[in-house]
Amino acid sequence: MNAFLSLAAVLAVMLAAYVGTGVLDAKFLFGILLPYAAIATFLIGFIYRIVYWAKSPVPFRIPTTCGQQKSLEWIKPDRLDNPHDTIGVVGRMALEVLCFRSLFRDMKMERHEEATVVYGPGLWLWIGALAFHYSFLVVFVRHLRFFTEPVPYVAVLLQRVDGFFQVGVPPVMASSLILLAALTFLFARRLWSPQLRYLSLASDYFPLFLLIGIAGTGVLLRHFVRTDVVNVKELAMGLVSFKPVIPKGVHWFFFLHLTLVATLLAYFPFSKLMHAGGVFLSPTRNLANNNRMVRHLNPWNAPVKVHTYEEYEDDFRDKMKAAGLPVEKE
């Protein structure tokens, strides 16, 4: 049901874009107002969430550890799984952000006759996640050619490498196919696993359908639904230079693609996609486990008026003696 609701929501967005630009010719609304509103929502929401997380108090060290902690000199510590200094934390975060190390480790649980529970790496999930994130990054960088003039060299280089096989005219981009394949795998995985399907919410399916819609419409725009790329760049350059213009000759299907992108941008700060920024602020990842080396005091401890036992006995000595309770002072 959650999958159907999410799919219906994405289809409703696509239908609204078609009716608005293909039937009613409201291209100013979907080509200028909606992108600006989505970008503003994304920036404000992203900054708010980051500031809110940064202000959250962390009174003690709570890093997630899996290896040997640094203690005696003759015991070798695990610098990445249990870092005790900044260098170790940087290395751990780099592997986490660039290679999804924690996603690879201990993601699969099985029951065996000789053991109660056996944990192992989630190899296919790790491969699917890597394929999705890096192909999406390549697609994002390639799209910089629409928003910059002159086009950055890295975007031109990625364009050449991505279309290296020169299949068709225009060339088929490998990143687009990998992106669609990875998204399809991540969606099918949620449907295939009964446990994961039971745990999945609409908020898990909705961004998947949005991304599939964005990637699918992008491939269709490149190879099947022909629109004037020069006019598309004119529209994009007008948006980034705050001189918006709606050129003639832009196919309504492009505005459908743009509406899906705007919806993803507006939805991003309020979804689980915010792990892109939150991973850097997670105290389970960005803290060194040096509790044996440094004594950490809670800086938020407010002064508390205490009532010692001596004061308690002075206040209730007579009643304690009457009840037959022992007292330290007669």
C-alpha positions as CSV (number, residue, x, y, z in Angstrom):
1,M,0.0,0.0,0.0
2,N,2.8,2.4,0.8
3,A,4.4,1.7,-2.6
4,F,1.1,2.3,-4.4
5,L,0.5,5.6,-2.5
6,S,4.0,6.8,-3.3
7,L,3.7,5.9,-7.0
8,A,0.3,7.6,-7.1
9,A,1.8,10.8,-5.6
10,V,4.6,10.8,-8.2
11,L,2.2,10.2,-11.1
12,A,0.0,13.0,-9.8
13,V,3.0,15.4,-9.9
14,M,3.7,14.2,-13.5
15,L,0.1,14.7,-14.5
16,A,0.0,18.2,-13.0
17,A,3.1,19.1,-15.0
18,Y,1.6,17.7,-18.2
19,V,-1.7,19.5,-17.8
20,G,0.0,22.7,-16.7
21,T,2.5,22.9,-19.6
22,G,1.1,20.6,-22.3
23,V,-2.6,21.6,-22.1
24,L,-2.8,25.0,-20.2
25,D,0.5,26.4,-21.3
26,A,1.4,27.6,-17.8
27,K,5.1,27.3,-18.5
28,F,5.9,30.4,-16.4
29,L,4.6,28.6,-13.4
30,F,6.4,25.3,-13.9
31,G,9.5,26.7,-15.5
32,I,10.3,29.7,-13.3
33,L,8.1,30.0,-10.1
34,L,8.2,26.3,-9.2
35,P,12.0,25.9,-9.6
36,Y,12.7,29.1,-7.6
37,A,10.3,28.0,-4.8
38,A,11.9,24.5,-4.7
39,I,15.5,25.9,-4.5
40,A,14.5,28.3,-1.7
41,T,12.8,25.5,0.2
42,F,15.8,23.3,-0.3
43,L,18.3,25.9,0.9
44,I,16.3,27.1,3.9
45,G,15.3,23.6,4.9
46,F,18.8,22.2,4.5
47,I,20.5,25.0,6.5
48,Y,17.8,24.8,9.2
49,R,18.3,21.0,9.6
50,I,22.1,21.3,9.7
51,V,22.0,24.2,12.3
52,Y,19.4,22.3,14.4
53,W,21.6,19.2,14.5
54,A,24.7,21.3,15.2
55,K,23.1,22.9,18.2
56,S,22.0,19.5,19.7
57,P,24.1,18.9,22.9
58,V,26.4,15.9,23.0
59,P,27.4,15.8,26.7
60,F,29.5,12.6,26.3
61,R,31.3,10.5,23.7
62,I,29.0,8.0,22.0
63,P,31.0,6.8,18.9
64,T,30.0,3.4,17.5
65,T,33.0,1.1,17.9
66,C,33.7,-2.3,16.4
67,G,37.5,-2.8,17.1
68,Q,40.1,-2.8,19.8
69,Q,40.3,0.5,21.7
70,K,43.6,2.1,22.4
71,S,44.9,1.1,25.8
72,L,48.3,-0.4,26.6
73,E,51.2,0.2,24.3
74,W,51.6,-3.5,23.5
75,I,48.0,-4.0,22.5
76,K,47.4,-2.9,18.9
77,P,44.3,-0.7,18.5
78,D,42.0,-0.5,15.5
79,R,42.6,3.0,14.2
80,L,39.6,3.0,11.8
81,D,36.9,1.0,13.7
82,N,37.9,2.6,17.1
83,P,39.7,5.8,16.4
84,H,41.3,7.6,19.4
85,D,42.5,10.7,17.6
86,T,41.5,13.2,14.8
87,I,43.4,11.4,12.1
88,G,41.6,8.2,12.8
89,V,38.2,9.9,12.7
90,V,39.0,11.6,9.4
91,G,40.0,8.2,7.9
92,R,36.9,6.6,9.3
93,M,34.7,9.4,7.9
94,A,36.4,9.3,4.5
95,L,35.7,5.6,4.2
96,E,32.1,6.1,5.4
97,V,31.4,8.9,3.0
98,L,33.3,7.7,-0.1
99,C,33.0,3.9,0.3
100,F,29.9,3.4,2.6
101,R,32.0,1.2,4.8
102,S,29.4,0.7,7.5
103,L,26.8,-0.3,4.9
104,F,29.1,-3.0,3.7
105,R,29.8,-4.5,7.1
106,D,27.4,-6.5,9.2
107,M,24.3,-5.9,7.1
108,K,23.3,-9.5,6.6
109,M,22.0,-11.8,9.4
110,E,21.4,-15.5,9.0
111,R,20.6,-18.4,11.3
112,H,22.7,-21.5,11.1
113,E,22.4,-24.8,12.9
114,E,25.9,-24.6,14.4
115,A,25.4,-21.0,15.5
116,T,22.5,-19.0,16.7
117,V,23.1,-15.9,14.6
118,V,25.7,-15.2,11.9
119,Y,26.4,-11.7,10.6
120,G,28.0,-10.9,7.2
121,P,28.4,-8.2,4.7
122,G,25.5,-7.0,2.6
123,L,27.4,-7.2,-0.6
124,W,24.6,-6.5,-3.1
125,L,23.1,-3.6,-1.2
126,W,26.6,-2.1,-0.9
127,I,27.1,-2.4,-4.7
128,G,23.7,-1.0,-5.5
129,A,24.2,2.0,-3.2
130,L,27.6,2.7,-4.6
131,A,26.3,2.5,-8.2
132,F,23.4,4.8,-7.4
133,H,25.3,7.5,-5.6
134,Y,28.3,7.7,-7.9
135,S,26.3,7.5,-11.1
136,F,24.0,10.2,-9.7
137,L,27.1,12.3,-8.9
138,V,28.3,11.9,-12.5
139,V,24.9,12.9,-13.9
140,F,24.8,15.9,-11.7
141,V,28.2,17.1,-12.7
142,R,27.4,16.5,-16.4
143,H,24.4,18.8,-16.0
144,L,26.6,21.7,-15.1
145,R,27.0,22.4,-18.8
146,F,23.4,23.8,-18.7
147,F,24.1,26.2,-15.9
148,T,27.6,27.5,-16.6
149,E,29.3,29.4,-19.4
150,P,32.0,28.5,-20.1
151,V,31.4,24.9,-19.2
152,P,33.8,23.6,-16.5
153,Y,36.5,21.2,-17.9
154,V,35.4,18.5,-15.4
155,A,31.9,18.5,-16.9
156,V,33.3,18.2,-20.4
157,L,35.7,15.4,-19.4
158,L,33.0,13.4,-17.6
159,Q,30.8,13.9,-20.7
160,R,33.5,12.3,-22.9
161,V,34.3,9.5,-20.5
162,D,30.6,8.7,-19.8
163,G,29.8,8.4,-23.5
164,F,33.0,6.5,-24.3
165,F,31.3,3.6,-26.0
166,Q,29.7,5.9,-28.6
167,V,26.5,3.9,-28.8
168,G,23.9,5.7,-30.9
169,V,23.5,9.4,-31.8
170,P,23.5,11.1,-29.3
171,P,25.8,8.6,-27.4
172,V,24.2,6.6,-24.7
173,M,25.6,7.7,-21.3
174,A,26.7,4.8,-19.1
175,S,25.9,6.7,-15.9
176,S,22.3,7.1,-17.0
177,L,21.9,3.3,-17.5
178,I,23.7,2.5,-14.2
179,L,21.5,5.0,-12.4
180,L,18.3,3.5,-13.6
181,A,19.6,-0.1,-13.0
182,A,20.6,0.8,-9.4
183,L,17.3,2.5,-8.6
184,T,15.4,-0.4,-10.0
185,F,17.5,-2.8,-7.9
186,L,16.9,-0.7,-4.7
187,F,13.2,-0.7,-5.3
188,A,13.0,-4.4,-6.2
189,R,15.0,-5.2,-3.0
190,R,12.3,-3.6,-0.9
191,L,9.6,-5.6,-2.6
192,W,11.5,-8.9,-2.6
193,S,12.5,-9.1,1.1
194,P,9.4,-9.7,3.3
195,Q,11.2,-8.1,6.3
196,L,12.2,-5.0,4.4
197,R,8.8,-4.7,2.8
198,Y,7.1,-4.8,6.2
199,L,9.4,-2.0,7.5
200,S,9.2,0.2,4.4
201,L,7.2,3.3,4.7
202,A,5.8,5.7,2.0
203,S,8.8,8.0,2.8
204,D,11.1,5.1,1.6
205,Y,9.3,4.6,-1.7
206,F,8.5,8.2,-2.7
207,P,12.1,9.4,-3.3
208,L,12.8,6.2,-5.2
209,F,9.9,6.8,-7.5
210,L,10.9,10.4,-7.9
211,L,14.5,9.5,-8.8
212,I,13.3,6.8,-11.2
213,G,11.0,9.4,-12.8
214,I,13.8,11.9,-13.1
215,A,16.3,9.4,-14.6
216,G,13.7,7.9,-16.9
217,T,12.4,11.3,-18.3
218,G,16.0,12.4,-18.7
219,V,16.8,9.4,-20.8
220,L,13.7,9.9,-22.9
221,L,14.5,13.6,-23.4
222,R,18.0,12.7,-24.6
223,H,17.1,10.0,-27.1
224,F,13.4,10.1,-27.9
225,V,11.6,13.3,-27.0
226,R,13.6,15.8,-29.0
227,T,13.7,19.4,-27.6
228,D,16.0,22.3,-28.4
229,V,19.0,22.0,-26.1
230,V,20.1,25.6,-26.8
231,N,16.7,26.8,-25.5
232,V,17.0,24.6,-22.5
233,K,20.3,26.1,-21.6
234,E,18.9,29.6,-22.1
235,L,16.2,28.8,-19.6
236,A,18.7,27.3,-17.1
237,M,21.1,30.2,-17.5
238,G,18.2,32.6,-16.9
239,L,17.3,30.9,-13.7
240,V,20.8,30.9,-12.2
241,S,21.4,34.6,-13.3
242,F,18.1,35.7,-11.9
243,K,17.0,36.8,-15.3
244,P,14.3,34.1,-16.0
245,V,13.0,33.7,-19.5
246,I,10.8,31.0,-21.1
247,P,12.3,30.4,-24.6
248,K,10.1,29.1,-27.4
249,G,10.5,25.6,-28.7
250,V,11.0,23.9,-25.3
251,H,8.9,20.7,-25.3
252,W,6.4,20.2,-22.5
253,F,8.1,16.9,-21.6
254,F,11.1,18.9,-20.4
255,F,8.9,20.8,-17.9
256,L,7.7,17.5,-16.6
257,H,11.3,16.5,-16.0
258,L,12.0,19.8,-14.4
259,T,8.9,19.5,-12.1
260,L,10.1,16.2,-10.8
261,V,13.5,17.7,-10.1
262,A,11.9,20.6,-8.3
263,T,9.8,18.2,-6.3
264,L,12.8,16.3,-5.2
265,L,14.6,19.5,-4.2
266,A,11.7,20.7,-2.1
267,Y,11.2,17.3,-0.5
268,F,14.9,16.7,0.2
269,P,15.3,18.6,3.6
270,F,12.3,16.9,5.1
271,S,13.2,13.3,4.2
272,K,15.7,10.6,4.9
273,L,17.8,12.0,2.0
274,M,19.2,14.5,4.5
275,H,21.7,11.8,5.6
276,A,23.8,13.5,2.9
277,G,24.5,16.3,5.3
278,G,23.7,14.6,8.6
279,V,26.4,12.0,8.3
280,F,29.0,14.7,9.1
281,L,27.2,15.6,12.3
282,S,26.6,12.2,13.6
283,P,28.3,11.8,17.0
284,T,28.5,8.1,16.5
285,R,30.8,8.7,13.6
286,N,32.6,12.0,14.1
287,L,33.9,11.6,17.7
288,A,37.1,10.0,18.8
289,N,36.8,7.2,21.4
290,N,39.5,8.5,23.8
291,N,37.6,7.9,27.1
292,R,40.6,6.1,28.5
293,M,42.9,8.9,27.7
294,V,40.9,12.0,28.5
295,R,38.3,12.6,31.3
296,H,35.2,14.2,29.7
297,L,33.1,16.4,31.9
298,N,29.6,17.4,31.0
299,P,29.7,21.2,30.4
300,W,26.0,21.5,30.7
301,N,25.8,20.2,34.3
302,A,23.9,22.8,36.3
303,P,24.7,23.3,40.0
304,V,22.5,21.2,42.1
305,K,21.8,21.7,45.8
306,V,22.5,18.4,47.5
307,H,21.3,17.0,50.9
308,T,24.0,15.0,52.5
309,Y,23.3,12.1,54.9
310,E,24.7,14.1,57.8
311,E,22.1,16.8,57.1
312,Y,19.4,14.2,56.6
313,E,20.2,12.7,60.0
314,D,20.3,16.1,61.7
315,D,16.8,16.8,60.3
316,F,15.2,13.4,61.2
317,R,17.4,12.1,64.1
318,D,14.6,12.1,66.6
319,K,12.2,10.3,64.3
320,M,14.8,7.7,63.3
321,K,15.6,7.0,67.0
322,A,11.9,6.7,67.8
323,A,11.5,4.2,64.9
324,G,14.5,2.2,66.1
325,L,16.7,3.0,63.2
326,P,20.5,3.3,63.9
327,V,22.1,6.8,63.8
328,E,25.7,7.8,63.6
329,K,25.4,10.6,66.1
330,E,23.5,10.4,69.4
